[in-house]
Amino acid sequence: MGTVYCDLAISLDGYLAGPDQTPETPLGEGGIKLHRWKFDEPEAHVQEIAAIVDAGAFIMGRNMFAGPGQGPWAADWTGWWGAEPPYHGPVFVLSHHAHEPIPMEGGTTFHFVTGGITEALDRAQEAAGDRPVSIAGGAATANQYLAAGLVDELRLHVAPVLFGRGERLFEGVAPTDLVQVDGRATPVITHLRYTRKPS
C-alpha cells in the first residue's frame, strides 16, 4: 500500500483559500496568489509541480470539486479543470449527495463517496494499488484526514501572503509532532515536506 500524502499551497498564516469564497471565486479573494508559482515560473518548480499529481488515486472534498454553497449536483457540472483534468486517474469526491461517476478525457474519473473519509480512503487505496494516494483538498477534507492521523506525508507550498481569514489548514487537528524531511526556498514560494514523527 502506498503513502498517503497531502500536497497543498497555503498562505503564510495557514489558509488554503482566501476570504469570501463563492462559486464564481472558489479560491476566495486573493486565493490565486497561492498558485502563481505554478503558472508564472513553472520551470523553476518542475519537481514540485509533478509531485502534486504523482498518485495512483486522489481524494477531494465537494467544495474543491464544485465550489462552496452548492446543493444537489448540477447535472452538467464536471469540475473546474475543463475536459482533461490534471489527475489522469480515479478521483474520489466526498459528498452528501450521490452521483454517478463522471469519466473525463485523459483517464480522470470522478467518483462520489457518501460514506465519509474512511470509505473514500479505502476505495482510493484499492484503486491506487502500490502507488500513493493524494488528499488533494480543500481545507476541510485535509483537516479531517490530518485529525484522523491518516496522512503519512505533508507537503506545503507556503506563499508570502497573509489572508487573515478564509479556509484554514489545521483547524480541529490535535497537536502533532512532525519531522521535516525537505525544504527549498525561492523568492515566490517555500516548499516544505514533513512526515509524521514515529511513535
Order of alpha helices (4+ residues) and beta strands (2+ residues): beta-beta-alpha-alpha-beta-alpha-beta-beta-beta-alpha-beta-alpha-beta-beta-beta-beta
